[in-house]
Amino acid sequence: MACLKLFSVVCLVVLAATNAIGAGVATRACTGGRPAPTEVRVEGCTVPPCDLVRGSDAIMDMDFTAPFAAANLRTQVVATALGVTAPFELPADRAAACNWLLNTQCPVSANEDITYRLSMPVLLVYPRVSLTVEIDLVDDAGQSLACFELDARVVSGRAV
């Protein structure tokens, strides 16, 4: 019985530690056979829908293996809410994905393991709504290196 209690405590500690360092969150593959990332982590979220807090930046890390070499990378974001799909224009410095590679730099090589960080502004004027966000990392020709869809919801900031 004592062994079972110890095992339970160890499992809870491991689970808590995994959540604290940011475990991967469930995403969906994009349409059109675009390559999916190895793992996606969203700050403050382990189970979708992920809260995107108005007046803050949504931080997402994506691990992927480059399917081909690319000299330059940019981020394309598309949001679908209330039956309407529209591009989400990132500020130019954030759309320039080469600036946000954590373990390498551009140009990237084929089969290179890469971690990319997206810091996406969630403006105060955005309505509180549930949505699907598509994040697509593309080269200059628009060819996808990694793409995923994430269920999210825009929420008001929390009182402190």
ABEGO torsion letter per residue (X at the ends): XAAAAAAAAAAAAAAAAAAAAGBBBBBBBBBGGBBBBABBBBBGBABOBBBBBBGBBBBBBBBBBBABBBABBBBBBBBBBGGBBBBBBBBAAAABAAAABAABBOBBBBGBBBBBBBBBBBBAABBBBBBBBBBBBBBAAGBBABBBBBBBBBBBBBBX
